[in-house]
Amino acid sequence: MSLISQLNDALDHAMNKQRFIVPKTDFNKGTYRELLAILSEIPDDCLDKSVTIYDNESDEYYPVKGVGFTGPGCKVCDEDTMTLSIN
């Protein structure tokens, strides 16, 4: 299931409405630029919803608790990489 389909399913469930949102922008590189383009395409009321991450391996949804940036000591990501935290 693609990320766009997962986002649509989560939005439909949360809003108890039967609508199908399909952004024209692909999310094939997984960049914030692509995410920004998708966010600019979805209906305004969707932008007021909580940010949620879906783990398709465990079929679990997690609310995003914060947004941050990595520092110079991060050994996993480049410095100044924006991150979404769930814990």
C-alpha positions, -999 to +999 in steps of 0.1 A: +000+000+000+015+033-010+020+062+014-006+083-004-032+054+000-023+051+037-027+088+042-061+087+024-073+058+045-062+075+077-079+107+068-111+089+058-112+070+090-106+100+111-132+121+094-158+094+090-164+105+055-162+086+023-139+106+001-108+096-018-080+121-019-053+114-045-026+140-048-010+145-083+025+147-067+044+114-063+061+106-031+088+084-047+119+101-032+105+106+002+117+142+005+102+171+024+098+190-009+075+162-022+056+162+011+052+199+009+038+196-026+013+169-015+002+191+015-005+220-009-029+197-028-050+183-001-082+199+012-078+227+038-097+208+065-071+180+063-044+204+073-060+209+107-057+171+115-030+157+138+001+145+120+001+107+123+027+081+112+015+046+100+037+016+104+026-009+077+046-037+092+028-036+126-004-020+112-001+006+140-007+044+139+015+068+160+008+105+167+037+127+160+047+144+193+073+168+179+094+182+151+131+187+155+164+189+137+195+168+140+227+184+153+264+180+144+267+149+167+241+128+148+258+097+133+227+085+115+214+115+095+230+146+080+233+176+103+201+198+101+179+170+090+143+177+100+128+148+120+093+139+133+093+123+167+067+098+179+079+093+215 
